[in-house]
Amino acid sequence: MNTSVLYQTPTFVIVAILFVLMLLFNRIGFSIHKRQIAKNPESASDGLGPVEGSLLGLLALLLSFTFGMSASRSDARRQAIVQEANDIGTAVLRADLYPDSIRTALRADFKQYVEARIAYYQSGTDADKNQEAIKKAVKYSDKIWVAVVQQSQDKENTLRSQQMIPALNSMIDIVSTGDATKNATVPDSIFWFLFLLIITASLIVGYSNNGKKINHFIVSGFALMTVLTVFLIMDLDRPRRGIINTDASVQNIISLRDMFKE
């Protein structure tokens, strides 16, 4: 789990601070320009049009790039969860290939494994509950694996083992894939550079204002839309603590409980 200060800070706090900083630096840029005009009236015609346009273009490009990165990783997380539900379901169904005595024991262990995976996804950002659920899942997946390997030594179970072992491999491997996608967040360095670029753009926009007053409606609108975009990007990057989450995908794993109803 990402333990950086930026990741642990609530998204609402970050965008609220960013919004205030945008308004503040716009005011600072406007004030600096006015002082220069007061000292040298001829500088009123000096503009930063090309610089302002280039900077805003760069900001738009970085916002687009970061949004694409966070959106693709969010989609990968959802796909990994759905794939895990499919892999577990396949393994549970293949337990039915065994005689009743073996099948009953395997399904009991599969049921505990499913409950452990559900607990993992429902634990949110609680690190202790996360670890507890992971340990329980590993315990039962290892137990299932040992039982299946032992049964594979019996020649009568050759066909069953050829079906069951690949399914178990997929069920175990997808957990690592899911953990990798969960931890694949947008690097903090990109976010810090994005924040710096946003603040700098606000300063330049304020400095380029040749009017007598700041149009607070336009400035506030620009700041609001920018921080809302940042909020969306960061929310996509925090699936366990944001508004945009993976709860709908997790329902696929929760629904596996139905497979154990007699």
N, C-alpha and C positions, 0 to 999 in steps of 0.2 A: 504494500500500500504506500502511496506517495505521502511522505511526512513533511514535505516542504511547507514553509510558512504560508506561501501563496496558496497552495492547494488546501491547506487547513483553514484558511480565512474564508468566512461565508461570502458567497458571490455577491449578495446584496450589499455587503459592506464595501467590497472592492469597487463596484460600479457607482456607489454613492460618493465615495471619495474621489473617484475619477471624474464624476460629473461636476463636483465642486471645484476641482483643480482646473478643469477645462474653462469654467466661467472665470475663475481667478486669473488664469494666465491670459485669457482673452482681454480682460480688463488691464492687466499689466502691459500687454503689447500695445493696447490703445493709448494708455497713459504715456508710455515711452515715446510714441510717435507724436503725441500732442506737445510734449516738452520740446522735442526737436523742432517742431513747427514754430513754437513760441520763440526759440532761439534763432531759427533761420526759416523765415516764411517761405523761401523759395523751395525748401525741401518738401512742401506740401504736395508737389507734383511728383515727387519721387515715389515710385510704387514698387512693390515686390510681386507684381502679377505673375511673371514666369516662375519665380521661386514658390509662390503660394500654390500655383497650379500643379507644379511638379510634386510638391510635398503632399498635397491632397490626393494626387494620383497614386503616389507611393503608399499613402495610408489606405486607400481603397484596395490597392493590390494586396497589401499585407492582411487586411481584414478578410478579403476573399480567400486568400491562401490558408489562413488560420481556420476559417469556417469550414473550408473543404476538408482540412485535416481532421478536425474534431468530428465532423459529420460522418466521415468514412470510418473512423475508429468506433464511433457510437454504433454504426450499423454492423460492424464486425463483432461487437460485443453481443448484440441481439442474435446474430446468426450463430455464434458459438453456444449460446444458451439453448437455442432451439435444437442445434445439432446434438448437444449433450442429452437433452430429453429424448431425442430419437435413438441415440446409442444405448441409453439405459433401458428404454422400452424394448429394443431388440434383444438385449441380453436377458431381460426378464422373460420374454416370450420363449427364448431358446432353452430356458431352464425346464420348460415343459417337456423337453425331449427325454429327460431322465426319468427313471422309475420313481414312483411316488415317494419312497423313503428319502431319496436324494433330492428330488424336486421340492419337497416340503422344507427341507433344511436350507436349500439355496434361496427359495422365495422369502423365507424368514429373514435371511441375511440381506437380500436385496431390499426388502422393506425398510430395514434399519438404515441401509445406505441411502435410499431415497429420502428418508426423513432427515438424515445428516446433510444432504445437499440442499434440501429445502431450508433447513435452519441456517445454512451458510448464506444463502441468497437473502434471507429475511433478517439477517443480523445487521445489515446496514453498515455503518462505519464503526461499529463496536469491535475493536481489535480482539478482545478476549473471547467474545462469542464467535468471531471468525475463526480463531485458532482452535477453539473447542470443536466446532463443526468440522473443520478440516481433519483433525485427529480422529474423530469418530468415523468420518467417511473413509479415511485411509485404513483404519482398523477393519472395517467390514469389507472393503474392496480386497484387502490382502487375504482375509478369511475366505472369501468367495474364490479368489484365484487359487489358493492352496487346495481347496476342495475340488475344484475342476481339474487341476493338474494331477491330483491323486487319482481321480476317476479316469483320467486319460491313460493311466498305466494298464487299465483293463482293456483287453482287445475288443470286448463287446461294446465299449464306448468310443471306439475309433471315429465313427461317423458323427456321434454327438460332439466329441471334442473338436472335430474339424469345423463344426458350426459354432460352438460356444467360445472357443479360445479367441478367434478373431473379433467376436463381438465384445468380449471382455477387454481386449486390447484397445479397441476403439473407445469403450466407456472410460477406461483409465486415462488414455492419451488426451481425450478432449478436455479433461480437467486442466491439464497443463496449458492447452491452447486457450481455454477460458481465462486462466490467470494471466496469461501473456497479454490478451486483448484488454483485460481490465486495467492492467498496469501501463498500457501503452497510451499515456496521456500526452497532450501537447507540451513540449518542453517549457519549463519556466522562463528560460532565456528569451523565447519567442514572445511570451506575454510581456515581459519587462520591456523589451524593445518596442512592442506595440504600444504600451502605455507611454513610453518616452516619445514616440512618434505622435501620438494623439495630443499630448501636452504641448509639444513643439508646434504642431499644426495650429493649435488654438492660439498660441502666442503670435505666430505669423499672421493669422487671420485678423487678430486684434490690431496688430501693427499696420496692416494694410488698409485698415478702415480710415478713409479720408473724410468721413462725415463728422458732424459736430457732436453727435451723440452715438452711443451704442444702441443698435436695434436689439433690445433684449429678447424679443420674440424670435427673431431669426437665430441669434446666438444660442438661446436656450433650446430651440428646436434642433439645431445642429448637434449640440452636446447630448441631448436626449436620445436622438436616433443613433449616435455613435456608441453611447454606453449601453443602449439596448442590444445593439449588435454584439458588443463585447460580452454582455450578459448571456446571450444565446450561445455564443461560442463556448464560454466557460461552463454553462449548464450542460451542454452536450458532453463536455469533457469530465463531468462529475456524475456518473449515472446512479450512484448510491445515495446522493445527497441533494440532488437538484429536482426541479420541476419535471424536466424531461428525463425519465428513468427507464429501466428495463423491466418494470413490473409486469407488463403485458407478456413479455417473453418468458418470464419466470413462471407464469401460469401453466406453461407447457410442462414444467417439471412438477409443479404441484398436482397437476391432473394425473400424474403417474400413480398417485395413491389409489385411484380407481382400479388399477390392475390387481390390487391385493384384496379387493372386496370379494368375499365368497358368496 
